[in-house]
Amino acid sequence: MQIHDGGQSNSAVQVIVEESKTLLFLFVRGVIGDEGVGEGNGIVVMVVLPVLSQPVSVPVPPPGESDDREGAVIGLSVALGIVAVLLVLVGGVWLYRERSQKRTIKLWEDEEKQNRKIGKASRGSNKNYNAVSKDMEVSLMADVSGCLDKYRVFGIDELEEATEGFHESCLIQGSVYKGSIDGEVYAIKKMKWNACEELKILQKVNHGNLVKLEGFCIDALNANCYLIYEYVENGSLYSWLHENENGKLNWKTRLRIAVDVANGLQYIHEHTRPRVVHKDVKSSNILLDTNMRAKIANFGLAKSGCNAITMHIVGTQGYIAPEYMIDGVVSTKMDVFSFGVVLLELISGKEAIDEEGIVLWAGAGRVLEGDEEEKAKKLMDWMDQHLLEESFSMESMMSIMALAVACLNRDPSKRPSMVDIVYALCKSDDLFYDISDDTLSGSQVLAR
């Protein structure tokens, strides 16, 4: 490229541009007449120029967009974490239930196999039959070997003869029959072979307010077990409160029954090691002897040890404590709750659950709302009308009602212990009989 300076032809500048990766080299060659540099004299000027390139621009997000994205990521992570935890919990529950079902099915299968063995033995020769029967009897007896020296072992023939072959005419209630052996009357409880735990508990207890176990019997052929108890003549408290229209209990007798039951529960809660929880305290499991003294019966659901958790909820509606029903918590306080329901039955004469499925304890607390006059009126309307025909202290009745409501507190830690309950009951103004006096007062005076 040539550049003319000032229109003069004799001066010319030649520019040569050479490009490299990082530099531009500029060569200038020119001829400036006589006053300058001649053609023969070449001037080479090298100018090093930096290579310029277009700057790269990085897009910058708007000010709030980055924070929003970061919050979304955190929220998504938290949500995924919660979902993962829930999946683990659901999976654990499902796995537990599957294993429980498998164990149950296995037990059923084992029982069926055992029954088939017995059936085959019975169809086979007498020799094989006797061998299987003998093996089963030895196995069952081994489970209760610790009880053999404490109780009488009855024969199945004795029980069948005493109950006329377990005829309906000898049936007392459920699977309990009345039978006489050697002139002594017994209550015979027939059950499948699940009495081992009940026997272990019964051999630890001995109290006047608990039904006494006299002996047991093992029927190896049918894999049955029979528990033989003392016979309690006057039947259950339930029948006296809700079925016997001709012989209603007076208030003093009801108070004494409450004290007897409380004493029995106090014994198994405080004087056994480990502590025993009955788990099925109700009016039908409270029996009355000839002197109308109460005895707690039926330890079939009892558990040795407390403050445990179970998934197997058993019991009678209307008496079950909320924490046991919801969370499966087994403690002595669940017996306290059930005892509170029994107190309500004694006061009101009503059943623990009515025909519509409404539990008695649900509305008990409302009876004690308002001032003293309102409380007294509500209690008079709520209590058993048969009690209004006799003399009693309204203050005493109010204190027993307050005790029952305290036993029914939804928080188990706020319920009284059986020690506290026995003390409160014995302070009642209406409990002025001699403890050694086993006779009933027949006098009834109009309520004052």
Helices and strands as residue ranges (DSSP letters): E 2-4, E 11-19, E 23-32, E 47-50, H 63-123, H 126-143, G 145-147, E 152-153, H 156-162, G 168-170, E 171-173, E 176-181, E 184-192, H 196-202, E 213-219, E 224-230, H 237-242, H 251-270, E 276-277, G 283-285, E 286-288, E 294-296, E 303-304, E 308-309, H 322-327, E 329-330, H 332-348, G 360-368, H 372-382, G 385-389, H 394-407, G 412-414, H 418-426
